[in-house]
Amino acid sequence: MAKKNIIHINHTTFGGPGRVVNTIYDALEKLGYDNYFVTVRGESKRKVIYLNKVQYYISRVLTKITEKLSTAKIPIEPEVFCFPNADEILFKMGAARVDAVILYWYKNTVSAESLDKLLEKTGAKLYIYLMDEGPMTGGCHYHEECTKYQTGCGNCPSFAYGLIKKDITYINVKKDKDLFEKYNATVICPTTLARKDVDKSFKLRELNKTNLLIPLSNDYLPQTTKENYRKKLEISADGIYLFFGSNHLNNPRKGMVYLLEALEKVYYSLNSEERKNVNLLIAGEVKGFDFNRLKFNYTKLGFLDYSTLIDYYHAADFLVSSTTVDMGPMMVNEAIRSGLPVICFNIGVSYDLVINGCTGYRVDTKDVNMLADSILKAIRMTALEREVMSANCISLGEKLLSEERFNIKIKEIFV
């Protein structure tokens, strides 16, 4: 029996979206599938089909113009126009058959019209993996408090003050909904909360749905003691280390305004000896971050490569994530798999992985007092209590995030 050929469509090979695609690509490769990464930019050792980069950027510019014209606090990024490229994809694949197409972050990369032509010519099955809430809406990647994605968008408050019913968001929802239902697409949800939103989405709720948490390899499991990791990283063996980071800390979605306020509250709740014991490890792009508000000892780590990031997961005592809107964040998956307890808001994958008092603390989103209380509680835990919580994380990670579990689930999806 011939191998199945799967096309993965994502705008880039790197960053968070690229990492997700690479993880699923590699898992399917191990299971005997042939895979093609259809993208616009980025380097990869995988089989990559590069689409016309100039056309992609023209599409992105048109999208950005619409975003800049937003008339509300939450801007939208609707795909205004995308060049047809179904024939380009098929030509670059040569004679290879196409059995399945997985969409990730596909806007400005491939249009509904191109997908229609590609699927009609190949008879391939269509899957949508939710990188964010974009596939549910007509233009925004995170709908936040807006509920118009539940009724088909239109009258978008971010477009012409919401005065136009059949605006670009309405048109995009209709095109995508017609396409997805025509080809009986399957929506792959990376979290339980995403599944709840999909069930309410006008565009996606009639489609087949399944849950699939992103797997992580055994590389994340600790290979030695916390003390040895700290020695390797040349940080003090003593003290409590709180780890946080992001590609862009100044992104409002990362919620640094809430974390800074919470850390201030924690600082003034501790005595002088307790304060000296707390250290902050900060990874990622720090441009625009207000370090003047940090009263604890801190270390700026910059961008970390894969192996060094894992070392810091093992050296730290808690990951603190103040992200307010996200399908992940991926750092939560990675921390739990590494045995690092997480303190975070009740969003994304935290609903599946962060169990209060067991694998960390999950609090109401944007509630600074609850976030501060949880950080304070974590700081004052005994060494034994932290060890037990870390062991709980490893156990849950093995149960929900292992490659073995993923392989069983992925076979069920791609039969």
C-alpha positions in Angstrom: 0.0 0.0 0.0 1.4 3.4 -1.1 2.3 5.9 1.6 -0.1 8.8 2.2 1.2 12.2 1.1 0.3 15.1 3.4 0.7 18.8 2.7 1.3 21.1 5.7 0.5 24.8 4.8 1.9 27.4 7.1 3.3 30.9 6.3 6.7 30.2 7.9 9.0 27.3 9.1 10.2 29.1 12.2 8.7 30.7 15.4 5.9 29.2 17.4 3.8 28.3 14.3 6.8 26.7 12.6 7.6 24.6 15.7 4.1 23.2 15.8 4.1 22.3 12.1 7.6 20.7 12.5 6.4 18.6 15.5 3.4 17.2 13.6 5.4 16.8 10.4 8.1 14.8 12.2 5.6 12.6 14.1 3.7 11.7 10.9 7.1 11.1 9.1 7.9 8.5 11.8 4.6 6.8 11.3 5.4 6.3 7.6 3.7 9.3 5.9 5.3 11.4 3.2 5.1 15.1 4.1 5.6 18.4 2.3 5.9 21.7 4.1 4.2 24.4 1.9 5.4 27.8 3.1 6.7 31.2 2.1 9.8 31.8 4.3 12.3 30.2 6.6 14.9 27.4 6.4 14.1 23.8 7.0 15.7 20.4 6.6 12.3 19.0 5.7 10.8 18.7 2.2 9.7 22.3 1.6 7.7 23.8 -1.2 8.3 27.5 -1.3 5.6 29.7 -2.7 6.1 33.1 -4.3 7.4 35.4 -1.5 6.6 38.7 -3.3 3.0 37.7 -3.7 2.8 36.8 -0.1 4.1 40.1 1.1 1.8 42.0 -1.2 -1.1 40.1 0.4 0.3 40.9 3.9 0.7 44.6 3.1 -3.0 44.8 2.1 -3.9 43.0 5.3 -1.8 45.4 7.3 -3.4 48.4 5.7 -6.8 47.1 6.8 -5.4 46.6 10.3 -4.1 50.2 10.4 -7.5 51.5 9.4 -9.1 49.7 12.4 -11.7 51.7 14.2 -11.6 49.8 17.5 -9.2 49.0 20.2 -8.8 45.4 19.0 -7.6 45.6 15.4 -8.4 42.9 12.8 -6.1 41.4 10.2 -8.5 40.1 7.5 -7.1 38.6 4.3 -8.1 41.1 1.7 -6.6 39.4 -1.3 -4.3 36.4 -1.8 -2.8 35.4 -5.1 -4.0 32.0 -6.6 -1.3 29.3 -6.1 -3.0 25.9 -6.3 -1.3 25.2 -9.7 2.1 26.3 -8.2 1.8 23.9 -5.3 0.8 20.9 -7.6 3.6 21.8 -10.1 6.3 21.9 -7.4 5.1 18.6 -5.9 5.7 16.9 -9.3 3.8 13.6 -9.7 3.2 13.1 -6.0 -0.3 12.3 -5.0 -2.0 14.5 -2.3 -4.0 12.6 0.3 -4.4 15.2 3.0 -4.0 19.0 3.4 -3.4 20.5 6.9 -4.0 24.2 7.3 -2.1 26.0 10.2 -1.5 29.7 9.9 -2.5 29.9 6.3 -3.9 33.4 5.8 -2.1 35.4 3.1 -0.4 32.1 2.1 -3.3 30.3 0.3 -6.8 31.6 -0.4 -10.1 29.8 -0.1 -10.3 29.8 -3.9 -6.9 28.2 -4.3 -7.8 25.6 -1.6 -11.0 24.8 -3.5 -9.0 24.1 -6.7 -6.3 22.1 -4.9 -8.8 19.9 -3.1 -11.0 19.4 -6.2 -8.0 18.4 -8.3 -6.5 16.0 -5.7 -9.5 14.7 -3.8 -7.5 15.3 -0.6 -9.0 15.3 2.9 -8.9 18.8 4.6 -7.8 19.4 8.2 -7.6 22.7 10.1 -5.1 22.8 13.0 -5.9 25.8 15.2 -2.8 27.9 15.6 -5.0 30.7 17.0 -8.6 31.7 16.7 -8.2 33.1 13.1 -10.0 30.1 11.4 -13.0 30.8 13.6 -13.4 34.4 12.6 -13.5 36.7 9.6 -10.4 38.6 10.4 -9.1 38.6 14.0 -6.6 36.1 15.4 -7.9 36.6 18.9 -11.6 37.5 19.3 -11.2 38.3 23.0 -14.6 39.6 24.3 -16.2 39.9 20.9 -18.8 37.2 20.2 -19.5 38.0 16.5 -17.6 34.9 15.5 -20.6 33.0 16.9 -23.0 34.6 14.4 -20.9 34.9 11.2 -19.2 38.2 11.8 -20.2 41.3 9.8 -20.8 44.7 11.4 -17.3 44.3 12.7 -16.6 47.0 15.3 -13.0 47.1 14.0 -14.1 47.9 10.5 -15.9 51.1 9.5 -17.2 51.5 13.1 -19.3 48.3 12.6 -21.7 50.1 10.2 -21.4 47.6 7.3 -23.2 44.2 7.7 -21.6 42.5 4.7 -18.1 43.8 5.4 -14.8 41.9 4.7 -15.2 39.8 7.9 -18.7 38.7 6.8 -17.3 37.8 3.3 -14.3 35.9 4.7 -16.5 33.8 7.0 -18.9 32.9 4.2 -16.2 31.9 1.8 -14.4 29.8 4.4 -17.5 28.2 5.8 -18.7 27.2 2.3 -15.2 25.7 1.5 -14.8 23.8 4.8 -18.3 22.3 4.6 -18.0 21.4 1.0 -14.9 19.3 1.7 -16.1 18.0 5.1 -13.1 19.4 6.9 -11.9 18.2 10.3 -10.9 20.7 12.9 -8.0 19.7 15.2 -8.2 21.5 18.5 -4.9 21.8 20.5 -6.8 22.5 23.8 -10.1 21.8 25.5 -10.9 25.6 25.6 -10.3 25.8 21.8 -12.8 23.0 21.4 -15.4 24.9 23.4 -14.8 28.0 21.1 -15.1 25.9 18.0 -18.4 24.5 19.2 -19.7 28.1 19.3 -18.1 29.2 16.0 -20.5 29.9 13.2 -17.9 28.9 10.7 -16.6 25.7 12.3 -19.3 24.3 14.6 -20.9 22.0 12.0 -17.5 20.3 11.1 -15.9 17.2 12.5 -13.8 18.0 15.5 -11.1 16.3 17.5 -8.7 17.3 20.3 -4.9 16.8 19.9 -2.4 18.4 22.3 1.0 19.1 20.8 3.4 16.3 21.8 6.9 16.8 23.2 9.8 14.4 23.1 11.6 12.8 26.0 14.3 15.4 25.4 12.3 17.6 27.9 12.6 15.1 30.7 15.3 15.9 33.4 18.5 14.0 33.0 20.1 15.1 36.2 19.4 17.1 39.4 18.2 20.8 39.6 21.5 21.6 41.3 23.5 20.2 38.4 21.5 22.2 35.8 22.1 25.4 37.9 25.8 24.6 38.0 25.8 24.1 34.2 24.1 27.5 33.7 26.3 29.2 36.2 23.6 30.4 38.5 23.4 30.1 42.3 22.3 26.7 43.6 20.3 28.5 46.3 17.1 30.5 46.1 13.8 30.3 44.3 13.9 30.9 40.5 10.8 32.2 38.7 11.2 31.9 34.9 9.2 33.8 32.3 9.7 35.0 28.7 8.4 35.5 25.2 9.6 36.4 21.7 8.2 39.9 22.4 7.6 40.8 26.0 6.0 44.1 25.0 3.2 42.4 23.1 0.0 43.3 25.1 -1.2 39.7 24.9 1.8 38.6 27.0 0.2 40.5 29.9 3.4 41.9 31.3 1.5 44.8 32.8 -0.3 42.3 35.1 2.8 40.4 35.9 4.8 43.5 36.9 1.9 44.6 39.2 1.7 41.1 40.7 5.4 40.9 41.4 5.3 44.3 43.1 2.5 43.0 45.4 4.6 39.9 46.1 7.7 41.9 46.9 5.9 44.0 49.6 4.3 40.8 51.0 7.7 39.2 51.7 10.2 40.0 54.5 13.7 41.1 53.7 15.2 37.5 53.9 12.5 36.1 51.6 13.0 38.9 49.0 16.7 38.0 48.8 15.8 34.4 48.0 13.8 35.2 44.9 15.4 35.4 41.4 13.8 36.2 38.1 15.0 34.6 34.8 13.7 36.5 31.8 14.0 35.0 28.3 13.3 36.6 24.9 13.1 40.1 23.4 13.1 42.6 26.2 12.7 45.8 24.1 10.2 48.1 25.7 10.0 46.1 29.0 10.0 48.2 32.1 12.8 46.7 34.2 12.7 49.7 36.5 9.6 48.1 38.1 11.3 44.9 39.0 12.5 44.9 42.6 13.8 41.3 42.7 17.1 40.2 41.4 16.8 39.4 37.7 18.8 38.0 34.8 18.1 38.9 31.2 18.8 35.7 29.1 17.9 36.9 25.6 16.8 34.4 23.0 17.6 30.8 24.0 18.3 27.9 21.7 16.3 24.7 22.1 18.7 22.9 24.4 19.4 25.9 26.6 15.7 26.6 27.0 15.2 23.1 28.3 18.1 23.5 30.7 16.4 26.6 32.2 13.1 24.7 32.6 15.1 22.2 34.8 17.0 24.9 36.7 13.9 27.0 37.6 11.3 26.4 40.2 8.3 27.8 38.5 7.3 29.1 35.1 5.1 32.2 35.4 3.0 33.0 32.3 0.9 36.1 32.3 -0.3 35.7 28.7 -4.0 36.7 28.5 -5.0 35.4 25.1 -3.4 32.4 23.4 -4.0 28.8 22.1 -1.0 27.9 24.3 1.4 29.3 25.2 3.7 26.6 24.0 6.0 27.3 27.0 3.3 25.9 29.3 3.4 22.6 27.4 7.2 22.6 27.5 7.4 23.4 31.2 4.9 20.7 32.3 6.7 18.1 30.2 10.0 19.2 31.8 8.6 18.9 35.3 8.4 22.7 35.9 5.2 23.8 37.7 3.3 26.7 36.1 1.6 29.7 37.5 -0.7 31.3 34.8 -4.0 32.7 33.8 -6.9 30.5 32.9 -6.4 30.5 29.1 -5.4 28.1 26.3 -3.6 24.9 27.2 -3.5 25.8 30.9 -7.0 24.4 31.2 -5.7 20.9 30.3 -2.3 21.0 32.0 -2.3 23.3 35.0 -4.1 21.7 37.9 -4.3 23.9 41.0 -2.1 22.7 43.8 -1.0 19.7 41.7 1.0 21.0 38.7 0.9 24.7 39.5 -1.7 27.4 39.9 -4.2 28.6 37.4 -6.1 31.9 38.2 -8.8 34.1 36.7 -7.4 35.9 33.7 -6.1 39.4 34.4 -6.7 39.0 38.1 -3.6 40.5 39.5 -4.4 39.7 43.2 -4.9 36.0 42.4 -1.7 35.9 40.4 0.2 37.6 43.2 -1.2 35.2 45.8 -0.3 32.2 43.7 3.3 33.4 43.2 3.6 34.1 46.9 2.3 30.6 47.7 4.8 29.1 45.4 7.7 31.0 46.9 6.8 29.9 50.4 6.5 26.2 49.5 8.9 23.8 51.1 11.5 22.1 49.0 9.6 18.8 49.4 6.4 20.4 48.2 8.1 21.7 45.1 9.6 18.3 44.4 6.2 16.6 44.6 4.6 19.3 42.3 7.5 18.7 39.8 6.9 15.0 39.9 3.2 15.6 39.2 4.1 17.7 36.2 6.3 14.9 34.7 3.5 12.3 35.3 0.8 14.5 33.7 3.2 15.3 30.8 3.8 11.6 30.2 0.1 11.0 30.2 -1.0 13.9 27.9 2.1 15.1 26.0 4.2 12.1 25.2 4.9 11.1 21.6 3.5 7.7 22.3 0.1 9.1 23.2 0.2 11.4 20.2 1.0 8.6 17.8 -2.0 6.7 18.9 -4.3 9.7 18.4 -2.8 10.8 15.1 -3.4 7.3 13.6 -7.1 7.7 14.6 -7.3 11.0 12.8 -5.4 10.1 9.6 -6.9 6.7 8.9 
